[in-house]
Amino acid sequence: MDLIVTFFVFFILAYILYYFFLIRKNKKYNPEKVPQEILFLTNKYKLDFDKINYRKLIKLLALTNSLIMAFTVLIVGFVDNFFIQILLAFLILFPLIYIVYSIIGKHYQKVGREK
């Protein structure tokens, strides 16, 4: 029960930080001030921001990044050894980011083709 509360607290705190530092700051698409997540999706999936709602994409990325971090904290919380926690965090974090970002990128490729 304690880990579930930790999951939700960490998720809410991470989303609030993303909101203040990413969502409020990037209201419109500015090629000079694009977050790294957007650059990755743009380069890999060739997204066109004339056809995509940039604000929705920023909100979706903030939500998914918060969920990824909270899920990683939840899983790492089961282990007591610090070094194993760090190793496990890397082993969970990078594949999870790649999988979730590929799903988002493919979804926005479809959205870009439909419009």
TORPA-4810 file (N, C-alpha, C, O; in nm, 3 decimals):
<nodes>
NODE_1_0.083_-0.120_0.000_0.000_0.000_0.000_0.087_0.126_0.000_0.054_0.227_-0.063_M
NODE_2_0.198_0.118_0.073_0.287_0.233_0.083_0.351_0.266_-0.052_0.370_0.383_-0.084_D
NODE_3_0.383_0.164_-0.132_0.443_0.188_-0.264_0.342_0.249_-0.360_0.380_0.328_-0.447_L
NODE_4_0.217_0.214_-0.347_0.114_0.272_-0.434_0.097_0.421_-0.404_0.083_0.502_-0.496_I
NODE_5_0.099_0.455_-0.277_0.091_0.597_-0.239_0.213_0.671_-0.291_0.202_0.783_-0.341_V
NODE_6_0.330_0.609_-0.280_0.453_0.669_-0.333_0.442_0.689_-0.484_0.485_0.792_-0.536_T
NODE_7_0.385_0.590_-0.553_0.366_0.602_-0.698_0.282_0.725_-0.731_0.322_0.805_-0.816_F
NODE_8_0.167_0.740_-0.666_0.079_0.852_-0.698_0.139_0.986_-0.657_0.123_1.085_-0.729_F
NODE_9_0.207_0.991_-0.545_0.270_1.116_-0.501_0.380_1.155_-0.599_0.390_1.271_-0.639_V
NODE_10_0.463_1.059_-0.638_0.570_1.089_-0.732_0.515_1.127_-0.868_0.567_1.217_-0.933_F
NODE_11_0.408_1.060_-0.913_0.346_1.093_-1.040_0.293_1.236_-1.039_0.317_1.312_-1.133_F
NODE_12_0.222_1.274_-0.934_0.164_1.408_-0.925_0.274_1.514_-0.917_0.265_1.618_-0.983_I
NODE_13_0.377_1.490_-0.838_0.486_1.586_-0.828_0.560_1.601_-0.961_0.594_1.712_-1.002_L
NODE_14_0.585_1.490_-1.028_0.653_1.496_-1.157_0.568_1.569_-1.260_0.620_1.649_-1.338_A
NODE_15_0.438_1.544_-1.261_0.351_1.613_-1.358_0.344_1.763_-1.329_0.343_1.844_-1.421_Y
NODE_16_0.338_1.799_-1.202_0.336_1.941_-1.166_0.464_2.010_-1.212_0.460_2.121_-1.265_I
NODE_17_0.578_1.945_-1.192_0.705_2.003_-1.238_0.708_2.013_-1.390_0.753_2.114_-1.444_L
NODE_18_0.661_1.910_-1.458_0.653_1.917_-1.604_0.558_2.028_-1.648_0.584_2.097_-1.747_Y
NODE_19_0.451_2.046_-1.575_0.356_2.151_-1.612_0.422_2.288_-1.604_0.409_2.369_-1.696_Y
NODE_20_0.492_2.314_-1.495_0.551_2.447_-1.478_0.671_2.470_-1.568_0.691_2.583_-1.614_F
NODE_21_0.750_2.368_-1.593_0.872_2.389_-1.670_0.861_2.353_-1.817_0.949_2.390_-1.894_F
NODE_22_0.757_2.284_-1.858_0.746_2.244_-1.997_0.617_2.294_-2.061_0.622_2.356_-2.167_L
NODE_23_0.504_2.269_-2.000_0.377_2.302_-2.063_0.353_2.452_-2.064_0.320_2.509_-2.169_I
NODE_24_0.369_2.517_-1.950_0.344_2.661_-1.946_0.445_2.740_-2.027_0.414_2.846_-2.081_R
NODE_25_0.567_2.689_-2.036_0.673_2.759_-2.106_0.660_2.748_-2.258_0.696_2.841_-2.329_K
NODE_26_0.608_2.637_-2.307_0.600_2.611_-2.451_0.455_2.612_-2.497_0.394_2.507_-2.517_N
NODE_27_0.400_2.730_-2.514_0.261_2.739_-2.557_0.244_2.723_-2.708_0.144_2.669_-2.754_K
NODE_28_0.342_2.767_-2.782_0.338_2.753_-2.927_0.468_2.691_-2.974_0.569_2.695_-2.905_K
NODE_29_0.463_2.633_-3.092_0.581_2.568_-3.147_0.685_2.672_-3.185_0.660_2.760_-3.267_Y
NODE_30_0.801_2.661_-3.124_0.914_2.747_-3.154_1.033_2.655_-3.182_1.081_2.588_-3.091_N
NODE_31_1.082_2.652_-3.305_1.189_2.558_-3.339_1.317_2.579_-3.259_1.398_2.487_-3.248_P
NODE_32_1.336_2.698_-3.205_1.458_2.725_-3.129_1.450_2.677_-2.985_1.554_2.658_-2.921_E
NODE_33_1.330_2.657_-2.932_1.311_2.617_-2.792_1.230_2.488_-2.780_1.134_2.481_-2.703_K
NODE_34_1.267_2.389_-2.857_1.194_2.263_-2.856_1.258_2.168_-2.754_1.380_2.154_-2.751_V
NODE_35_1.177_2.105_-2.671_1.232_2.006_-2.577_1.296_1.887_-2.650_1.263_1.859_-2.765_P
NODE_36_1.386_1.818_-2.582_1.458_1.707_-2.643_1.364_1.593_-2.684_1.390_1.524_-2.783_Q
NODE_37_1.257_1.574_-2.610_1.163_1.468_-2.645_1.100_1.494_-2.781_1.083_1.403_-2.863_E
NODE_38_1.066_1.619_-2.804_1.005_1.658_-2.932_1.107_1.643_-3.045_1.071_1.597_-3.154_I
NODE_39_1.232_1.680_-3.020_1.336_1.663_-3.122_1.353_1.516_-3.158_1.368_1.481_-3.275_L
NODE_40_1.351_1.429_-3.058_1.363_1.286_-3.085_1.248_1.238_-3.173_1.269_1.168_-3.272_F
NODE_41_1.125_1.275_-3.136_1.009_1.232_-3.213_1.010_1.291_-3.354_0.972_1.225_-3.450_L
NODE_42_1.054_1.415_-3.366_1.058_1.481_-3.496_1.160_1.414_-3.587_1.131_1.387_-3.704_T
NODE_43_1.278_1.387_-3.534_1.382_1.327_-3.617_1.352_1.182_-3.653_1.376_1.140_-3.766_N
NODE_44_1.300_1.107_-3.560_1.276_0.965_-3.585_1.150_0.940_-3.669_1.151_0.854_-3.757_K
NODE_45_1.043_1.014_-3.642_0.914_0.987_-3.707_0.872_1.094_-3.807_0.762_1.087_-3.862_Y
NODE_46_0.958_1.191_-3.831_0.934_1.295_-3.932_0.798_1.362_-3.912_0.716_1.365_-4.004_K
NODE_47_0.775_1.414_-3.793_0.648_1.477_-3.762_0.643_1.619_-3.819_0.743_1.690_-3.820_L
NODE_48_0.526_1.658_-3.865_0.502_1.792_-3.919_0.412_1.866_-3.822_0.296_1.828_-3.802_D
NODE_49_0.463_1.973_-3.761_0.387_2.044_-3.659_0.281_2.136_-3.715_0.207_2.198_-3.639_F
NODE_50_0.273_2.147_-3.846_0.161_2.220_-3.907_0.034_2.135_-3.901_-0.077_2.188_-3.902_D
NODE_51_0.051_2.003_-3.895_-0.064_1.912_-3.894_-0.093_1.856_-3.755_-0.197_1.793_-3.734_K
NODE_52_-0.004_1.878_-3.661_-0.017_1.821_-3.527_-0.042_1.932_-3.426_0.017_2.040_-3.436_I
NODE_53_-0.129_1.905_-3.331_-0.154_1.999_-3.223_-0.037_1.991_-3.124_-0.027_1.897_-3.046_N
NODE_54_0.050_2.090_-3.130_0.173_2.091_-3.050_0.142_2.092_-2.901_0.211_2.025_-2.823_Y
NODE_55_0.043_2.164_-2.862_0.008_2.176_-2.719_-0.037_2.040_-2.662_0.001_2.004_-2.551_R
NODE_56_-0.116_1.966_-2.739_-0.159_1.833_-2.695_-0.041_1.737_-2.685_-0.035_1.655_-2.594_K
NODE_57_0.052_1.748_-2.778_0.170_1.663_-2.775_0.255_1.691_-2.651_0.304_1.598_-2.587_L
NODE_58_0.271_1.817_-2.617_0.347_1.855_-2.496_0.279_1.798_-2.372_0.345_1.744_-2.284_I
NODE_59_0.147_1.811_-2.365_0.075_1.758_-2.249_0.085_1.606_-2.242_0.103_1.550_-2.133_K
NODE_60_0.075_1.540_-2.356_0.087_1.395_-2.358_0.226_1.350_-2.315_0.240_1.253_-2.240_L
NODE_61_0.329_1.420_-2.361_0.465_1.384_-2.321_0.488_1.408_-2.172_0.556_1.329_-2.107_L
NODE_62_0.432_1.513_-2.118_0.444_1.538_-1.974_0.376_1.427_-1.895_0.430_1.380_-1.795_A
NODE_63_0.260_1.386_-1.940_0.187_1.279_-1.873_0.263_1.146_-1.881_0.279_1.077_-1.780_L
NODE_64_0.310_1.112_-1.999_0.380_0.984_-2.014_0.515_0.984_-1.942_0.552_0.882_-1.883_T
NODE_65_0.587_1.094_-1.945_0.714_1.099_-1.873_0.692_1.086_-1.722_0.771_1.022_-1.653_N
NODE_66_0.587_1.147_-1.673_0.555_1.135_-1.531_0.519_0.991_-1.495_0.561_0.939_-1.392_S
NODE_67_0.441_0.926_-1.581_0.407_0.786_-1.558_0.529_0.695_-1.565_0.542_0.603_-1.484_L
NODE_68_0.617_0.720_-1.658_0.739_0.639_-1.671_0.825_0.653_-1.546_0.875_0.554_-1.492_I
NODE_69_0.843_0.776_-1.500_0.925_0.797_-1.380_0.859_0.736_-1.256_0.927_0.673_-1.175_M
NODE_70_0.729_0.753_-1.242_0.660_0.699_-1.126_0.662_0.546_-1.128_0.678_0.483_-1.023_A
NODE_71_0.646_0.486_-1.245_0.651_0.341_-1.256_0.790_0.289_-1.221_0.804_0.186_-1.155_F
NODE_72_0.893_0.359_-1.265_1.030_0.320_-1.233_1.055_0.328_-1.083_1.117_0.239_-1.026_T
NODE_73_1.008_0.435_-1.020_1.023_0.448_-0.875_0.948_0.337_-0.803_0.997_0.285_-0.703_V
NODE_74_0.832_0.302_-0.853_0.753_0.194_-0.792_0.828_0.061_-0.798_0.837_-0.009_-0.697_L
NODE_75_0.881_0.025_-0.912_0.951_-0.102_-0.928_1.081_-0.103_-0.848_1.113_-0.204_-0.784_I
NODE_76_1.155_0.006_-0.850_1.282_0.013_-0.778_1.257_0.010_-0.627_1.345_-0.030_-0.551_V
NODE_77_1.141_0.052_-0.583_1.109_0.053_-0.441_1.101_-0.085_-0.379_1.106_-0.098_-0.256_G
NODE_78_1.090_-0.189_-0.461_1.085_-0.326_-0.409_1.223_-0.379_-0.369_1.233_-0.479_-0.298_F
NODE_79_1.329_-0.314_-0.414_1.465_-0.361_-0.391_1.529_-0.277_-0.280_1.508_-0.156_-0.273_V
NODE_80_1.607_-0.343_-0.194_1.669_-0.273_-0.082_1.811_-0.225_-0.110_1.854_-0.125_-0.051_D
NODE_81_1.884_-0.292_-0.196_2.022_-0.256_-0.224_2.028_-0.136_-0.319_1.963_-0.136_-0.423_N
NODE_82_2.107_-0.034_-0.281_2.113_0.090_-0.358_2.169_0.067_-0.498_2.114_0.119_-0.595_F
NODE_83_2.277_-0.008_-0.510_2.339_-0.030_-0.641_2.249_-0.110_-0.733_2.244_-0.085_-0.854_F
NODE_84_2.179_-0.205_-0.678_2.083_-0.281_-0.759_1.965_-0.193_-0.799_1.910_-0.209_-0.908_I
NODE_85_1.926_-0.100_-0.713_1.819_-0.005_-0.747_1.860_0.080_-0.867_1.781_0.100_-0.959_Q
NODE_86_1.983_0.131_-0.866_2.031_0.214_-0.978_2.035_0.132_-1.106_1.988_0.178_-1.210_I
NODE_87_2.090_0.012_-1.099_2.097_-0.074_-1.217_1.958_-0.109_-1.268_1.933_-0.104_-1.389_L
NODE_88_1.869_-0.143_-1.178_1.732_-0.176_-1.216_1.660_-0.056_-1.276_1.583_-0.071_-1.371_L
NODE_89_1.685_0.062_-1.223_1.623_0.183_-1.277_1.664_0.205_-1.422_1.579_0.238_-1.505_A
NODE_90_1.792_0.187_-1.453_1.837_0.203_-1.591_1.780_0.093_-1.681_1.742_0.119_-1.795_F
NODE_91_1.774_-0.027_-1.629_1.721_-0.137_-1.709_1.572_-0.124_-1.736_1.522_-0.178_-1.835_L
NODE_92_1.501_-0.054_-1.650_1.358_-0.032_-1.671_1.334_0.096_-1.750_1.250_0.098_-1.841_I
NODE_93_1.406_0.200_-1.717_1.379_0.333_-1.771_1.399_0.343_-1.922_1.310_0.390_-1.993_L
NODE_94_1.514_0.301_-1.971_1.544_0.320_-2.113_1.454_0.240_-2.207_1.405_0.295_-2.305_F
NODE_95_1.431_0.111_-2.181_1.337_0.040_-2.270_1.195_0.095_-2.261_1.123_0.100_-2.361_P
NODE_96_1.154_0.136_-2.141_1.020_0.191_-2.125_1.005_0.322_-2.202_0.902_0.345_-2.267_L
NODE_97_1.105_0.407_-2.196_1.102_0.532_-2.273_1.095_0.502_-2.422_1.014_0.562_-2.493_I
NODE_98_1.177_0.411_-2.468_1.179_0.378_-2.610_1.045_0.321_-2.657_0.996_0.359_-2.764_Y
NODE_99_0.987_0.232_-2.580_0.859_0.171_-2.617_0.748_0.274_-2.620_0.671_0.280_-2.716_I
NODE_100_0.738_0.354_-2.515_0.629_0.452_-2.507_0.645_0.561_-2.614_0.547_0.602_-2.676_V
NODE_101_0.769_0.607_-2.635_0.790_0.710_-2.737_0.765_0.656_-2.877_0.719_0.730_-2.964_Y
NODE_102_0.793_0.529_-2.901_0.764_0.474_-3.034_0.613_0.465_-3.056_0.565_0.488_-3.167_S
NODE_103_0.538_0.433_-2.951_0.391_0.431_-2.963_0.339_0.571_-2.992_0.253_0.589_-3.079_I
NODE_104_0.389_0.671_-2.919_0.346_0.810_-2.941_0.385_0.855_-3.081_0.305_0.917_-3.151_I
NODE_105_0.508_0.825_-3.123_0.554_0.868_-3.256_0.472_0.807_-3.367_0.436_0.876_-3.463_G
NODE_106_0.440_0.679_-3.357_0.359_0.614_-3.461_0.217_0.668_-3.462_0.156_0.681_-3.568_K
NODE_107_0.165_0.699_-3.344_0.031_0.758_-3.337_0.029_0.894_-3.407_-0.061_0.923_-3.485_H
NODE_108_0.129_0.976_-3.378_0.130_1.109_-3.439_0.169_1.105_-3.586_0.138_1.199_-3.659_Y
NODE_109_0.235_1.000_-3.631_0.255_0.982_-3.775_0.121_0.961_-3.845_0.096_1.017_-3.952_Q
NODE_110_0.035_0.878_-3.784_-0.099_0.855_-3.840_-0.180_0.984_-3.841_-0.248_1.015_-3.939_K
NODE_111_-0.173_1.058_-3.731_-0.248_1.184_-3.721_-0.200_1.281_-3.828_-0.281_1.350_-3.891_V
NODE_112_-0.069_1.287_-3.851_-0.014_1.376_-3.953_-0.054_1.336_-4.093_-0.072_1.423_-4.179_G
NODE_113_-0.067_1.208_-4.119_-0.107_1.161_-4.252_-0.255_1.185_-4.277_-0.294_1.210_-4.391_R
NODE_114_-0.337_1.178_-4.173_-0.482_1.192_-4.190_-0.523_1.335_-4.219_-0.623_1.358_-4.286_E
NODE_115_-0.448_1.431_-4.170_-0.489_1.571_-4.190_-0.439_1.627_-4.318_-0.465_1.744_-4.349_K
</nodes>
